C-alpha cells in the first residue's frame, strides 16, 4: 500500500481537494475509518454489495466529486480512481461521452515540428486513447500522477514546443480534456514539453436535489447542453419517485393488512379467554340463589338449636 493517499475533489464554485494518507492503515476497516472520518465530511465509504470492493460516495448534492492519485497508486490499487485507464469514453463528461468519428479528431505537433494526426474512431476506453497516442511516435501518454487527466509528454527532443490543435468540426480534444473548451489549440513547454489534460469524468450524487441544484445553475448560465442532460436526469428522478411512491403504497397496504389481521386475532383471543375464564351470568345467578337458600336454611336451623334448653328434654 502506498502512503501517498488519494485526492478527493468536490467542485461547485471552487475546487476543494482533500488528501487522505493511508500510511497507518493495516486493514480494510482502517481504510474505511480513515475515509469516513476524513475532513471530506460529505464522503461515505463502505464495502460494496458484492463484498469484493469499496464503494466511495459523496452525499453533497450539486457538487462534482472525483478521486485521483497523489503521486502514488493507492486509488488505482483500491479500485477507487474515478479517471482510470479502464474508464469508458462514453462515461466521460457526465455520460455525454467523447464525440469520435472516422478521420482526424485532432493534431499534435511535436517539438521537432512533425505533425501527427490522431484518429480516435477505434477507441472505447482511456487505455485505447493512450495506446493510440503512444503509437503515434515521439510521444509518451499516461495518466497524470497527481489528480486526474491525461499527460502527454514530447519525446522528440526538438527545439519547439508541444502543440495540440483540434479539428475544426470535432470536439474530441475538448471531450478528453486535452484542450480547454472553446479553445482551438494548446501549447506545452518545459523539459520535456508536456500538456496536462483536465479531469472530464467528475462524479455526482444521483437524486432530485442534485438535479434541481444543477438545473438552476444551468438555467442561470444558459448552458444548453447541460440543460438537455439535466432534463433527462429529471425524467429519471421522476420515474424513481413514482417507483418509490408505489413501493411505499405497497408497504402501506401490507401494514394495513397486518394491522387488520392483528385486530381479528385480538378479538378471537378475547373470545377464547372469555369462554375459558369469564362466568356464565345465568348459571352464576342460579348458583348464588341456591347457595343463599342453603345458607338461610342453615342459619334458621342453627337459631332453633341454640334456643333449646335442658328443660326441653325433661
C-alpha positions in Angstrom: 0.0 0.0 0.0 1.4 3.4 -0.9 1.4 6.0 1.8 0.7 8.9 -0.6 -3.0 8.6 -0.2 -5.6 9.8 -2.7 -7.1 13.2 -3.7 -10.8 13.7 -3.2 -12.1 16.7 -5.2 -15.5 18.3 -4.7 -16.4 21.1 -7.0 -19.2 23.7 -7.1 -18.0 27.2 -7.4 -14.5 26.3 -6.3 -12.4 23.1 -6.1 -11.7 21.7 -2.6 -9.1 18.9 -2.5 -8.7 16.6 0.4 -5.6 14.4 0.8 -6.1 11.1 2.6 -3.0 9.4 4.0 -3.2 5.6 4.2 0.2 5.1 5.8 -1.4 4.0 9.2 -3.9 1.6 7.6 -3.4 -2.1 8.1 -6.9 -3.5 7.3 -9.8 -2.6 5.1 -11.6 -1.4 8.2 -8.8 1.0 8.9 -9.2 2.3 5.3 -12.9 2.8 5.8 -12.4 4.6 9.1 -9.8 6.9 7.5 -12.2 7.8 4.7 -15.3 8.2 6.8 -13.5 10.3 9.4 -11.6 12.4 6.9 -12.1 16.2 6.6 -14.1 15.4 3.5 -17.3 15.2 5.6 -19.6 14.6 2.7 -17.9 11.3 1.8 -19.2 7.8 2.8 -17.1 4.7 2.3 -18.4 1.1 2.7 -17.9 -2.4 1.5 -19.9 -2.9 -1.8 -22.9 -5.2 -2.1 -20.8 -8.0 -3.7 -18.3 -7.8 -0.8 -15.3 -7.6 -3.2 -14.5 -3.9 -3.2 -15.1 -0.5 -1.7 -17.9 2.0 -2.6 -17.0 5.6 -2.0 -19.8 8.1 -2.4 -20.5 11.8 -1.9 -23.6 13.0 -0.1 -23.3 16.6 -1.3 -25.8 17.5 -4.0 -24.7 19.9 -6.6 -21.0 19.2 -6.2 -18.7 17.4 -8.6 -16.8 14.6 -7.0 -13.7 12.8 -8.2 -10.9 10.6 -6.8 -7.4 10.8 -8.1 -3.8 9.9 -7.2 -1.5 11.9 -5.1 1.8 10.8 -6.6 1.3 7.1 -5.9 -1.1 4.3 -6.9 -3.3 3.9 -3.9 -6.5 4.9 -5.6 -5.9 2.7 -8.5 -5.0 -0.3 -6.3 -8.2 0.2 -4.3 -10.2 0.5 -7.5 -11.4 3.9 -6.4 -9.8 6.2 -9.1 -12.6 7.9 -11.0 -10.5 8.5 -14.1 -8.6 5.3 -14.8 -7.3 3.5 -17.9 -10.4 1.3 -17.9 -12.8 4.2 -17.9 -15.0 4.1 -21.0 -15.2 7.1 -23.2 -19.0 7.1 -23.2 -18.9 7.6 -19.4 -16.9 10.9 -19.7 -18.4 14.3 -19.4 -21.4 13.2 -17.3 -22.0 10.3 -19.7 -22.2 12.6 -22.7 -19.1 10.7 -23.9 -16.5 11.6 -26.5 -17.5 12.6 -30.0 -15.4 10.4 -32.2 -15.9 9.9 -36.0 -13.8 8.3 -38.7 -11.0 10.6 -39.6 -8.7 13.0 -37.8 -10.0 14.2 -34.4 -7.1 16.4 -33.5 -3.4 17.0 -34.5 -0.3 17.0 -32.3 2.7 19.0 -33.4 5.9 17.6 -31.7 8.8 19.8 -30.6 10.7 18.8 -33.8 7.9 20.2 -36.0 6.4 16.8 -37.0 2.6 16.8 -37.1 0.7 13.7 -36.0 -2.9 13.1 -37.0 -4.9 11.4 -34.2 -7.9 9.3 -35.1 -9.9 8.0 -32.1 -12.6 6.2 -34.0 -11.4 2.8 -32.7 -11.0 3.9 -29.1 -13.5 2.8 -26.4 -11.5 3.4 -23.2 -8.9 5.7 -21.9 -6.3 3.0 -22.3 -7.2 2.8 -26.0 -6.6 6.6 -26.3 -3.2 6.3 -24.5 -2.2 3.4 -26.8 -3.1 5.4 -29.9 -1.1 8.4 -28.7 1.9 6.3 -27.7 1.8 4.5 -31.1 1.8 7.8 -33.0 5.5 8.2 -32.3 7.6 10.6 -30.4 5.1 10.9 -27.6 4.6 9.5 -24.1 1.0 9.4 -22.9 -0.2 8.3 -19.5 -2.4 9.3 -16.7 -1.3 12.3 -14.6 0.5 11.2 -11.3 -1.5 13.7 -9.2 -5.2 14.2 -9.6 -6.9 13.1 -12.8 -6.4 13.6 -16.5 -4.1 12.6 -19.4 -0.5 13.7 -19.5 1.2 13.9 -22.9 5.0 14.4 -23.0 7.1 15.1 -26.0 9.9 12.7 -26.6 11.1 14.0 -30.0 13.7 16.3 -28.4 13.2 19.2 -30.8 13.7 22.9 -30.0 10.0 23.8 -30.3 7.0 23.2 -28.0 4.3 20.6 -28.0 1.0 21.8 -29.6 -2.4 20.1 -29.8 -4.9 21.5 -32.3 -8.4 20.3 -32.6 -10.0 19.6 -35.9 -12.5 22.4 -36.7 -15.6 20.2 -36.7 -14.5 17.8 -34.0 -14.8 18.2 -30.2 -12.8 15.1 -29.2 -9.9 17.1 -27.8 -12.3 19.1 -25.7 -14.2 15.9 -24.6 -10.9 14.3 -23.5 -9.9 17.4 -21.5 -6.8 17.9 -23.6 -7.8 21.4 -24.8 -9.9 23.8 -22.8 -13.5 24.1 -24.1 -13.9 26.9 -26.7 -10.1 27.0 -27.4 -8.7 25.7 -30.7 -5.3 24.7 -29.5 -3.0 24.5 -26.5 0.8 24.6 -26.2 3.0 22.8 -23.7 6.5 23.8 -22.8 9.0 22.6 -20.3 11.7 19.9 -20.5 10.4 17.8 -22.0 7.4 19.8 -23.3 4.2 18.4 -21.8 0.5 19.0 -21.8 -1.7 18.0 -18.9 -5.3 17.4 -19.6 -8.2 18.1 -17.2 -10.5 15.7 -15.4 -13.5 15.1 -17.6 -15.1 12.3 -15.6 -16.5 14.0 -12.5 -18.9 12.0 -10.4 -22.1 13.4 -8.8 -24.9 12.4 -6.4 -27.8 10.9 -8.2 -31.0 12.4 -6.9 -33.7 15.0 -7.3 -31.9 17.6 -5.2 -28.7 17.4 -7.2 -30.6 17.6 -10.4 -32.6 20.7 -9.3 -29.4 22.5 -8.0 -27.6 21.8 -11.3 -30.7 22.8 -13.3 -30.8 26.1 -11.6 -27.1 26.7 -12.3 -27.5 25.7 -16.0 -30.5 28.0 -16.4 -28.6 30.8 -14.9 -25.6 30.3 -17.1 -27.5 29.4 -20.2 -25.7 26.0 -20.6 -27.9 24.3 -23.2 -26.0 21.0 -23.3 -26.2 20.7 -19.6 -29.9 21.6 -19.6 -30.5 18.7 -22.1 -28.7 16.3 -19.8 -30.5 17.5 -16.7 -33.9 17.2 -18.3 -33.2 13.6 -18.9 -32.0 13.2 -15.3 -35.2 14.9 -14.2 -37.2 12.3 -16.0 -35.2 9.6 -14.3 -35.7 11.2 -10.9 -39.4 11.4 -11.6 -39.5 7.7 -12.5 -37.6 6.8 -9.4 -40.1 8.9 -7.4 -43.0 7.1 -8.9 -41.5 3.7 -8.1 -40.7 4.9 -4.6 -44.2 6.0 -4.0 -45.5 2.7 -5.5 -43.2 0.8 -3.1 -44.4 2.9 -0.1 -48.0 2.3 -1.2 -47.5 -1.5 -1.4 -45.8 -1.4 2.1 -48.7 0.6 3.5 -51.2 -1.9 2.1 -49.1 -4.7 3.8 -49.1 -2.8 7.0 -52.9 -2.2 6.8 -53.5 -5.9 6.1 -51.2 -7.0 9.0 -53.0 -4.4 11.3 -56.4 -5.8 10.4 -55.2 -9.4 10.9 -53.9 -8.4 14.4 -57.2 -6.8 15.3 -59.0 -10.1 14.2 -56.6 -12.2 16.2 -57.1 -9.9 19.2 -60.9 -10.4 19.0 -60.5 -14.2 18.7 -58.1 -14.3 21.6 -60.5 -12.3 23.8 -63.4 -14.6 22.8 -61.3 -17.7 23.7 -60.4 -16.2 27.0 -64.0 -15.3 27.7 -65.1 -18.9 27.0 -62.5 -20.3 29.4 -62.4 -17.7 32.1 -65.5 -15.4 32.1 -68.6 -16.5 34.1 -72.0 -17.6 32.7 -74.3 -14.9 34.2 -77.5 -17.1 34.3 -75.6 -20.0 35.9 -73.9 -17.7 38.4 -77.2 -16.2 39.5 -78.9 -19.6 39.9 -75.9 -20.9 41.9 -75.9 -17.8 44.0 -79.6 -18.2 44.7 -79.2 -21.8 45.7 -76.3 -21.1 48.0 -78.2 -18.2 49.5 -81.2 -20.5 50.2 -78.9 -23.1 51.7 -77.2 -20.5 53.9 -80.5 -19.2 55.1 -81.7 -22.7 56.0 -78.5 -23.3 57.9 -79.0 -20.1 59.8 -82.5 -20.9 60.7 -81.5 -24.4 61.9 -78.7 -23.0 64.0 -81.1 -20.5 65.5 -83.6 -23.2 66.6 -80.8 -25.4 68.0 -79.5 -22.5 70.1 -83.0 -21.9 71.6 -83.2 -25.4 73.2 -82.5 -25.7 77.0 -82.3 -28.6 79.4 -86.0 -28.2 80.3 -86.9 -29.1 76.7 -85.5 -32.6 77.3 -87.2 -33.2 80.7 
